[in-house]
Amino acid sequence: MNWVWFHKLASPPTAYAFARTLRPWLLWPSLSMMLWAGYAALFVVPPDYQQLDAYRIIFVHVPAASLSLMVYSIMAIAAGIGLIWRMKLAHAVAAACVLPGSVFTVLALVTGAIWGKPMWGAWWAWDPRLTTELILLFLYLGYMALRASFDDIGRADRAAAVLALVGLVNIPIIKYSVVWWNSLHQGKTLSIWGKSSIDPSMVMPLLVMLLAFVMFFGAILCDGLCAQILRRERHAQWLTKQVQ
Amino acid sequence: MMSTAAFQMGKYGIYVWSCYGLTMVGLVFLIFVVRRQWQIELRHAKRRMQIMEQQQTSVSDVHT
């Protein structure tokens, strides 16, 4: 198999042009899919037998929470690649991940708290899933603060990459916290290999919303990556052609 | 036409709609903030190019 196209993507000019082309193809379909899934989630799917209409929060809470984990994993892996192979573009990807990742984490925590109030009678509980998700938010904020504390972008990349890699240990803990410990939080809703715990009529809007969030993140990553490339390649000759 | 009950969702309407509203605010925030970062960097890059071009013309004027 020819992997030349993949290696070419590691070059900033190719990555910049690719991200600019890809962005609209991800953003507009993702927004359309969100509208469809949002409409289905709010007006089409039937109420839950136990939680009634309150369960409809799941259609935004689960995608936000899943993306908070997925984005951190991508950020840490990219930071690791940048640290080991000294690949500048990988550090740029990691830096572009932090803002969307932290917004998804805040959304997961806030929508979870709003869902928790009518179901558990409390906005917050020091439950393993909630606490580890809060730690994830602190990791994102720490990554941002550490990156901002260096003037030299190379040193900022390396220091932040170490933090991102250390924080990666939190991801499986969040994922399996509902299995390992007695938790107030419900177990997993969607299962790829087994049977999902929710009614099949609710699965499709949830999957479409999840896919829409993933594509939306892709579009945001494209913009963030372009900003990072412009910041890092400010003296490069190829920029003249791209900028004009 | 949809009934108001569909919007009220029993006593849970306020919780459900606030979640969807906040999510929308978060996503719109992301679109604008990240797009703005890119536009700022692009403007800086264009400015640098202009300065470099001006410097090159002034140097060539001195030589001629």
Interface residues (C-beta under 8 A of the other chain):
Chain A: L27 M34 G38 L42 F43 P47 L52 D53 A54 R56 I57 V60 H61 A64 L99 P100 V103 F104 V106 L107 V110 T111 I114 W115 K117 P118 F216 I220 D223 G224 C226 A227 L230 R231 R234 L239 T240 V243 Q244
Chain B: M2 A6 M9 G10 K11 Y12 G13 Y15 V16 S18 C19 Y20 L22 T23 G26 L27 F29 L30 I31 V33 V34 R35 Q37 W38 I40 E41 L42 H44 A45 K46 R48 M49
